[in-house]
Each structure stands twice: as C-alpha cells, then as structure tokens.
Amino acid sequence: MRFCDLIADTVPTKTALQALSWTRGVYRYMCAQQPAFAAAVERARVIAQHEFVDQIPEIIDSEPDLVRMRERVAAIKWTASKLSPRTFGDKLDVTIEQRVDLAGALAEAKERAALRLRCDPSPLIEGEFETVPSVADDGSVDTQSVPPPIPDIFS
C-alpha cells in the first residue's frame, strides 16, 4: 500500500495524503472502516520510528552546529519515547501479562498431595489433645529463674 510505504519512509502524514490526493476525511474513514488498514498504518509508524532513531548517528556525525545537533537528537529521542514507550521509553515496564488458572493449579496441588500420601510409608497419627495443668496450679515456684537481689550500696 502506497500510503503505508510513505509513512514507513518517515514522510509526514500530511505530505503522504497530499501525494495520494487524499483528504483527511478519507484517511479517517479508512482507519475507522478498515481495521487492516489501521493496523498497517500503525506498523508503518513503528517502522518510521525505528528509521528516525537509526538517523541519530548520522545526525551526530554530520551536524556541524553542536546545539542544533543536540536539539535534533533530543527531539527524536523524545518523540520515540512517546510514540513507542515500550521500545524507546525511559521507564522499565515490568508488567506481567501471564494469567494463572487457579482451579487448575489447585487440582495439580491436590494430585501431588494425594501422590505423596500414597508414596509416604509413614502412617498418619490420629489423636486427641489434652490440656496440661499449668505450673501455677500445683503451687510450685521456679527459684532458678528469679534474679538475685540487688545489693543496697547506700547503707
């Protein structure tokens, strides 16, 4: 598609529309009514963004004016970070997009537990709990844990 080729070659949208004699309305209609066209335009924009970023070394080597060179490179880097933040952004995206089936995970855990019970030769111990009388109930006193008295140094 000629329009996508122009966009991928870093031609601005307005210039590409003029080259094909399209109006903005035709472009919007195509994007809204043709999902394949809109997806192709987005892919072309990603390619164009990579083309812009690939121009940075050429700009650094060929631009004699240091201030102009810094501004051009900064503009390309800023635009790339805004249009393709996942690729050229400053932030590290650590979003996890994996889904876990909890029902399946629980079923697998139950299988592993059942397998372990079948493989483990030690029998289960059944029993009841009894309350143990407290030490304070039988009147005994722990004399070893009591600290020695502090001597009175002022008498």
DONULO-863036 format. One line per 4 residues: for each residue x negated, z, y of N, C-alpha, C, O. Coordinates in nm, 2 decimals, decimal comma, padded with zeros to 4 digits. Layout:
REM residues N
X:Z:Y:X:Z:Y:X:Z:Y:X:Z:Y | ... .
***
This chain:
REM residues 155
-00,08:00,00:-00,12:00,00:00,00:00,00:-00,09:00,00:00,12:-00,18:00,08:00,14 | -00,06:-00,09:00,21:-00,15:-00,11:00,33:-00,15:00,01:00,42:-00,26:00,05:00,47 | -00,04:00,07:00,44:-00,03:00,19:00,53:-00,12:00,30:00,48:-00,20:00,36:00,56 | -00,11:00,33:00,35:-00,20:00,44:00,29:-00,34:00,40:00,30:-00,43:00,49:00,32 .
-00,38:00,28:00,28:-00,52:00,23:00,29:-00,57:00,26:00,43:-00,68:00,31:00,45 | -00,49:00,23:00,53:-00,53:00,26:00,67:-00,55:00,41:00,70:-00,65:00,45:00,76 | -00,46:00,49:00,65:-00,47:00,63:00,67:-00,59:00,69:00,60:-00,66:00,77:00,65 | -00,62:00,64:00,47:-00,74:00,68:00,40:-00,86:00,64:00,47:-00,97:00,71:00,45 .
-00,86:00,53:00,54:-00,98:00,49:00,62:-00,99:00,56:00,75:-01,06:00,51:00,84 | -00,92:00,67:00,77:-00,93:00,75:00,89:-00,87:00,69:01,01:-00,90:00,73:01,12 | -00,78:00,59:00,99:-00,71:00,53:01,11:-00,60:00,63:01,15:-00,53:00,67:01,06 | -00,58:00,66:01,27:-00,47:00,74:01,31:-00,34:00,68:01,28:-00,32:00,56:01,27 .
-00,24:00,77:01,26:-00,10:00,72:01,21:-00,05:00,63:01,31:00,01:00,53:01,27 | -00,06:00,66:01,44:00,00:00,57:01,55:-00,06:00,43:01,54:00,01:00,33:01,55 | -00,19:00,42:01,52:-00,26:00,29:01,51:-00,22:00,22:01,38:-00,20:00,10:01,38 | -00,21:00,29:01,27:-00,16:00,23:01,15:-00,02:00,17:01,16:00,01:00,07:01,11 .
00,07:00,25:01,23:00,20:00,20:01,25:00,20:00,07:01,33:00,28:-00,02:01,30 | 00,12:00,07:01,44:00,11:-00,05:01,52:00,06:-00,17:01,44:00,11:-00,28:01,46 | -00,04:-00,15:01,36:-00,10:-00,26:01,28:00,01:-00,32:01,18:00,00:-00,44:01,16 | 00,10:-00,24:01,14:00,20:-00,29:01,04:00,33:-00,32:01,11:00,43:-00,37:01,05 .
00,34:-00,31:01,25:00,46:-00,33:01,33:00,57:-00,24:01,28:00,69:-00,29:01,28 | 00,54:-00,12:01,24:00,64:-00,02:01,21:00,67:00,07:01,32:00,58:00,09:01,41 | 00,79:00,12:01,33:00,82:00,22:01,43:00,81:00,36:01,36:00,80:00,37:01,24 | 00,81:00,46:01,45:00,80:00,60:01,39:00,92:00,63:01,31:00,92:00,70:01,21 .
01,04:00,57:01,35:01,16:00,59:01,27:01,15:00,53:01,13:01,20:00,59:01,03 | 01,09:00,41:01,12:01,07:00,35:00,99:00,98:00,44:00,90:01,01:00,47:00,78 | 00,87:00,49:00,96:00,78:00,58:00,89:00,85:00,71:00,84:00,84:00,75:00,73 | 00,93:00,77:00,93:01,00:00,89:00,89:01,10:00,86:00,78:01,12:00,94:00,69 .
01,17:00,75:00,79:01,27:00,71:00,69:01,20:00,69:00,56:01,25:00,74:00,45 | 01,09:00,62:00,56:01,02:00,60:00,43:00,97:00,73:00,37:00,99:00,75:00,25 | 00,92:00,82:00,45:00,88:00,95:00,40:01,00:01,03:00,34:00,98:01,10:00,24 | 01,11:01,03:00,41:01,23:01,11:00,37:01,30:01,05:00,25:01,34:01,12:00,16 .
01,30:00,91:00,24:01,38:00,85:00,13:01,30:00,81:00,01:01,35:00,79:-00,10 | 01,17:00,80:00,03:01,08:00,76:-00,08:00,98:00,87:-00,11:00,87:00,87:-00,05 | 01,01:00,96:-00,21:00,91:01,06:-00,24:00,77:01,01:-00,29:00,67:01,07:-00,26 | 00,77:00,90:-00,35:00,65:00,84:-00,40:00,56:00,80:-00,28:00,44:00,81:-00,28 .
00,63:00,74:-00,18:00,56:00,70:-00,05:00,50:00,82:00,02:00,39:00,82:00,06 | 00,58:00,93:00,03:00,54:01,05:00,10:00,42:01,11:00,02:00,32:01,16:00,08 | 00,42:01,11:-00,11:00,31:01,16:-00,19:00,19:01,08:-00,17:00,08:01,13:-00,17 | 00,20:00,95:-00,17:00,09:00,86:-00,15:00,03:00,88:-00,01:-00,10:00,88:00,00 .
00,11:00,90:00,09:00,06:00,93:00,23:-00,02:01,06:00,23:-00,13:01,07:00,29 | 00,03:01,16:00,16:-00,04:01,29:00,15:-00,18:01,27:00,08:-00,28:01,33:00,13 | -00,18:01,20:-00,03:-00,31:01,17:-00,09:-00,40:01,10:00,00:-00,52:01,13:00,00 | -00,35:01,00:00,07:-00,44:00,93:00,17:-00,49:01,02:00,27:-00,61:01,00:00,32 .
-00,41:01,11:00,32:-00,46:01,21:00,42:-00,57:01,30:00,37:-00,67:01,33:00,44 | -00,56:01,34:00,24:-00,67:01,42:00,18:-00,79:01,33:00,17:-00,90:01,39:00,20 | -00,78:01,21:00,13:-00,90:01,12:00,13:-00,96:01,11:00,26:-01,08:01,11:00,28 | -00,88:01,09:00,37:-00,93:01,07:00,50:-01,00:01,20:00,55:-01,10:01,19:00,62 .
-00,94:01,32:00,51:-01,01:01,44:00,55:-01,15:01,45:00,49:-01,24:01,50:00,55 | -01,16:01,41:00,36:-01,29:01,41:00,30:-01,39:01,31:00,37:-01,51:01,33:00,38 | -01,33:01,19:00,41:-01,41:01,10:00,49:-01,46:01,15:00,62:-01,58:01,14:00,65 | -01,38:01,23:00,69:-01,42:01,29:00,81:-01,53:01,39:00,79:-01,63:01,39:00,86 .
-01,52:01,47:00,68:-01,62:01,57:00,65:-01,75:01,51:00,61:-01,86:01,55:00,64 | -01,74:01,39:00,54:-01,86:01,32:00,50:-01,93:01,26:00,62:-02,05:01,23:00,61 | -01,87:01,24:00,73:-01,93:01,19:00,85:-02,02:01,29:00,92:-02,09:01,25:01,01 | -02,00:01,42:00,89:-02,08:01,52:00,97:-02,23:01,50:00,96:-02,29:01,51:01,07 .
-02,29:01,47:00,85:-02,44:01,45:00,85:-02,48:01,33:00,94:-02,58:01,34:01,01 | -02,40:01,22:00,94:-02,43:01,11:01,03:-02,42:01,15:01,17:-02,50:01,11:01,25 | -02,32:01,22:01,21:-02,30:01,27:01,35:-02,42:01,35:01,39:-02,47:01,34:01,50 | -02,46:01,44:01,30:-02,58:01,53:01,33:-02,70:01,45:01,36:-02,78:01,47:01,45 .
-02,72:01,35:01,27:-02,85:01,26:01,28:-02,84:01,17:01,40:-02,95:01,14:01,46 | -02,72:01,12:01,43:-02,72:01,01:01,53:-02,68:01,05:01,67:-02,71:00,97:01,77 | -02,62:01,16:01,69:-02,58:01,20:01,83:-02,69:01,26:01,91:-02,75:01,36:01,87 | -02,73:01,20:02,02:-02,84:01,25:02,10:-02,81:01,37:02,18:-02,89:01,46:02,20 .
-02,68:01,38:02,22:-02,64:01,49:02,30:-02,60:01,61:02,21:-02,51:01,60:02,13 | -02,67:01,72:02,22:-02,66:01,83:02,13:-02,52:01,90:02,15:-02,46:01,94:02,05 | -02,47:01,91:02,27:-02,34:01,97:02,30:-02,23:01,89:02,24:-02,14:01,94:02,18 | -02,24:01,76:02,26:-02,14:01,67:02,21:-02,14:01,67:02,06:-02,03:01,67:02,00 .
-02,26:01,67:02,00:-02,27:01,68:01,85:-02,20:01,80:01,80:-02,12:01,80:01,70 | -02,23:01,92:01,86:-02,17:02,05:01,81:-02,02:02,04:01,83:-01,94:02,09:01,74 | -01,97:01,99:01,94:-01,82:01,98:01,96:-01,75:01,89:01,86:-01,65:01,92:01,80 | -01,81:01,77:01,83:-01,76:01,68:01,73:-01,75:01,74:01,59:-01,65:01,73:01,52 .
-01,86:01,81:01,55:-01,87:01,87:01,42:-01,77:01,99:01,41:-01,70:02,00:01,31 | -01,76:02,07:01,52:-01,67:02,18:01,52:-01,53:02,13:01,51:-01,44:02,19:01,44 | -01,50:02,02:01,58:-01,36:01,96:01,57:-01,33:01,91:01,43:-01,22:01,94:01,38 | -01,42:01,85:01,37:-01,40:01,80:01,23:-01,38:01,92:01,14:-01,29:01,92:01,05 .
-01,46:02,02:01,15:-01,45:02,14:01,06:-01,32:02,21:01,09:-01,26:02,25:00,99 | -01,28:02,22:01,21:-01,16:02,30:01,24:-01,04:02,22:01,18:-00,95:02,28:01,12 | -01,04:02,09:01,21:-00,93:02,00:01,16:-00,92:02,01:01,00:-00,81:02,02:00,94 | -01,04:02,00:00,94:-01,04:02,00:00,79:-00,99:02,14:00,74:-00,92:02,14:00,64 .
-01,03:02,25:00,81:-00,98:02,38:00,76:-00,83:02,40:00,78:-00,77:02,47:00,70 | -00,77:02,33:00,88:-00,63:02,34:00,90:-00,55:02,25:00,81:-00,44:02,28:00,76 | -00,60:02,13:00,79:-00,52:02,03:00,71:-00,55:02,05:00,56:-00,46:02,02:00,48 | -00,66:02,10:00,52:-00,69:02,12:00,38:-00,75:02,26:00,36:-00,87:02,27:00,33 .
-00,67:02,37:00,38:-00,73:02,50:00,38:-00,78:02,54:00,24:-00,88:02,62:00,24 | -00,73:02,49:00,14:-00,78:02,53:00,00:-00,91:02,47:-00,02:-00,99:02,53:-00,09 | -00,94:02,36:00,04:-01,07:02,29:00,02:-01,18:02,33:00,12:-01,29:02,37:00,09 | -01,13:02,33:00,25:-01,23:02,35:00,36:-01,20:02,47:00,44:-01,27:02,49:00,54 .
-01,11:02,56:00,40:-01,08:02,68:00,47:-01,19:02,78:00,47:-01,27:02,78:00,38 | -01,18:02,87:00,57:-01,28:02,98:00,57:-01,25:03,10:00,48:-01,33:03,17:00,43 | -01,12:03,11:00,45:-01,08:03,22:00,36:-01,09:03,18:00,21:-01,06:03,07:00,18 | -01,12:03,28:00,13:-01,13:03,26:-00,01:-00,99:03,29:-00,07:-00,94:03,40:-00,06 .
-00,93:03,19:-00,13:-00,80:03,21:-00,19:-00,81:03,26:-00,33:-00,86:03,18:-00,41 | -00,77:03,38:-00,36:-00,78:03,43:-00,50:-00,64:03,45:-00,56:-00,62:03,54:-00,63 | -00,55:03,37:-00,52:-00,41:03,37:-00,57:-00,41:03,33:-00,72:-00,47:03,23:-00,75 | -00,35:03,42:-00,80:-00,34:03,38:-00,94:-00,20:03,32:-00,96:-00,10:03,38:-00,93 .
-00,20:03,21:-01,02:-00,07:03,14:-01,04:-00,04:03,12:-01,19:00,02:03,03:-01,23 | -00,08:03,22:-01,26:-00,05:03,22:-01,40:00,07:03,32:-01,43:00,07:03,43:-01,38 | 00,16:03,27:-01,51:00,27:03,35:-01,55:00,25:03,41:-01,69:00,19:03,35:-01,78 | 00,30:03,54:-01,70:00,28:03,61:-01,83:00,42:03,63:-01,89:00,51:03,68:-01,82 .
00,44:03,60:-02,01:00,57:03,62:-02,08:00,56:03,76:-02,14:00,50:03,78:-02,24 | 00,63:03,85:-02,07:00,63:03,99:-02,12:00,69:04,01:-02,25:00,64:04,09:-02,33 | 00,80:03,94:-02,28:00,86:03,96:-02,41:00,77:03,92:-02,52:00,76:03,98:-02,62 | 00,70:03,80:-02,50:00,61:03,76:-02,60:00,49:03,85:-02,62:00,44:03,88:-02,73 .
00,44:03,90:-02,50:00,33:04,00:-02,51:00,37:04,12:-02,58:00,29:04,18:-02,66 | 00,49:04,17:-02,56:00,53:04,29:-02,63:00,55:04,27:-02,78:00,52:04,35:-02,86 | 00,60:04,15:-02,81:00,62:04,12:-02,95:00,48:04,11:-03,02:00,47:04,16:-03,14 | 00,38:04,05:-02,96:00,25:04,04:-03,02:00,19:04,18:-03,03:00,13:04,21:-03,13 .
00,21:04,27:-02,94:00,16:04,41:-02,94:00,23:04,48:-03,06:00,16:04,56:-03,13 | 00,36:04,46:-03,08:00,42:04,53:-03,19:00,37:04,48:-03,32:00,36:04,55:-03,42 | 00,34:04,35:-03,33:00,29:04,29:-03,45:00,15:04,35:-03,48:00,12:04,39:-03,60 | 00,07:04,37:-03,38:-00,06:04,43:-03,40:-00,05:04,57:-03,44:-00,13:04,62:-03,53 .
00,04:04,65:-03,39:00,06:04,79:-03,42:00,11:04,80:-03,57:00,06:04,88:-03,64 | 00,20:04,71:-03,61:00,25:04,71:-03,74:00,14:04,67:-03,84:00,13:04,73:-03,95 | 00,06:04,58:-03,81:-00,05:04,54:-03,89:-00,15:04,65:-03,91:-00,20:04,67:-04,02 | -00,18:04,72:-03,80:-00,27:04,83:-03,81:-00,22:04,94:-03,90:-00,29:05,01:-03,97 .
-00,09:04,97:-03,89:-00,03:05,07:-03,97:-00,04:05,03:-04,12:-00,06:05,12:-04,21 | -00,02:04,90:-04,15:-00,03:04,86:-04,29:-00,17:04,86:-04,34:-00,20:04,89:-04,46 | -00,27:04,84:-04,25:-00,41:04,84:-04,29:-00,48:04,98:-04,29:-00,58:05,00:-04,36 | -00,43:05,07:-04,21:-00,49:05,20:-04,20:-00,45:05,29:-04,32:-00,33:05,32:-04,33 .
-00,54:05,33:-04,40:-00,51:05,41:-04,52:-00,47:05,55:-04,49:-00,41:05,62:-04,58 | -00,50:05,61:-04,37:-00,46:05,75:-04,35:-00,31:05,76:-04,33:-00,25:05,69:-04,26 | -00,26:05,86:-04,40:-00,11:05,88:-04,39:-00,07:05,95:-04,26:-00,16:06,02:-04,19 | 00,05:05,92:-04,21:00,10:05,99:-04,09:00,13:06,13:-04,12:00,18:06,16:-04,23 .
00,10:06,22:-04,03:00,13:06,36:-04,05:00,26:06,39:-03,97:00,27:06,37:-03,85 | 00,35:06,44:-04,05:00,48:06,49:-03,99:00,47:06,64:-03,97:00,41:06,71:-04,06 | 00,52:06,69:-03,87:00,52:06,83:-03,85:00,61:06,88:-03,73:00,67:06,80:-03,67 | 00,61:07,01:-03,71:00,68:07,07:-03,60:00,59:07,15:-03,52:00,48:07,20:-03,57 .
00,62:07,17:-03,39:00,54:07,25:-03,30:00,59:07,39:-03,30:00,72:07,42:-03,31 | 00,50:07,49:-03,30:00,54:07,63:-03,29:00,48:07,68:-03,16:00,37:07,64:-03,12 | 00,55:07,78:-03,10:00,49:07,84:-02,98:00,40:07,95:-03,02:00,43:08,03:-03,11 | 00,28:07,96:-02,96:00,18:08,06:-02,98:00,20:08,17:-02,88:00,22:08,14:-02,76 .
00,20:08,30:-02,93:00,22:08,41:-02,83:00,10:08,41:-02,73:-00,01:08,39:-02,77 | 00,14:08,44:-02,61:00,04:08,45:-02,51:-00,05:08,57:-02,52:-00,01:08,67:-02,59 | -00,17:08,57:-02,46:-00,26:08,68:-02,47:-00,20:08,80:-02,40:-00,23:08,92:-02,44 | -00,13:08,78:-02,29:-00,08:08,89:-02,21:00,03:08,97:-02,29:00,05:09,08:-02,26 .
00,09:08,90:-02,39:00,20:08,97:-02,46:00,15:09,08:-02,56:00,22:09,18:-02,58 | 00,03:09,06:-02,62:-00,02:09,16:-02,71:-00,11:09,27:-02,65:-00,16:09,36:-02,72 | -00,12:09,27:-02,52:-00,19:09,38:-02,44:-00,34:09,37:-02,44:-00,41:09,46:-02,39 | -00,40:09,27:-02,50:-00,55:09,26:-02,50:-00,60:09,21:-02,36:-00,53:09,13:-02,29 .
-00,71:09,25:-02,32:-00,77:09,21:-02,19:-00,91:09,16:-02,22:-00,99:09,21:-02,30 | -00,94:09,05:-02,15:-01,07:08,98:-02,16:-01,16:09,05:-02,06:-01,15:09,04:-01,94 | -01,26:09,13:-02,12:-01,35:09,20:-02,04:-01,48:09,12:-02,01:-01,55:09,16:-01,92 | -01,50:09,02:-02,09:-01,63:08,94:-02,07:-01,61:08,85:-01,95:-01,72:08,81:-01,90 .
-01,50:08,80:-01,92:-01,48:08,71:-01,81:-01,47:08,77:-01,67:-01,47:08,71:-01,57 | -01,46:08,91:-01,67:-01,45:08,98:-01,54:-01,59:08,99:-01,48:-01,68:09,04:-01,55 | -01,61:08,95:-01,36:-01,74:08,96:-01,30:-01,77:09,11:-01,27:-01,69:09,19:-01,25 | -01,90:09,14:-01,27:-01,94:09,27:-01,25:-01,91:09,32:-01,10:-01,90:09,23:-01,02 .
-01,89:09,44:-01,08:-01,85:09,49:-00,95:-01,97:09,46:-00,85:-02,08:09,47:-00,89 | -01,93:09,43:-00,72:-02,03:09,41:-00,62:-02,08:09,54:-00,57:-02,00:09,62:-00,53 | -02,21:09,56:-00,57:-02,26:09,69:-00,52:-02,24:09,71:-00,37:-02,24:09,61:-00,29 | -02,21:09,83:-00,33:-02,19:09,86:-00,18:-02,33:09,89:-00,12:-02,39:09,99:-00,15 .
-02,37:09,80:-00,04:-02,51:09,81:00,02:-02,51:09,90:00,15:-02,62:09,93:00,20 | -02,39:09,94:00,20:-02,39:10,01:00,32:-02,37:10,16:00,30:-02,36:10,24:00,39 | -02,37:10,21:00,17:-02,35:10,35:00,15:-02,48:10,42:00,12:-02,49:10,54:00,10 .
***
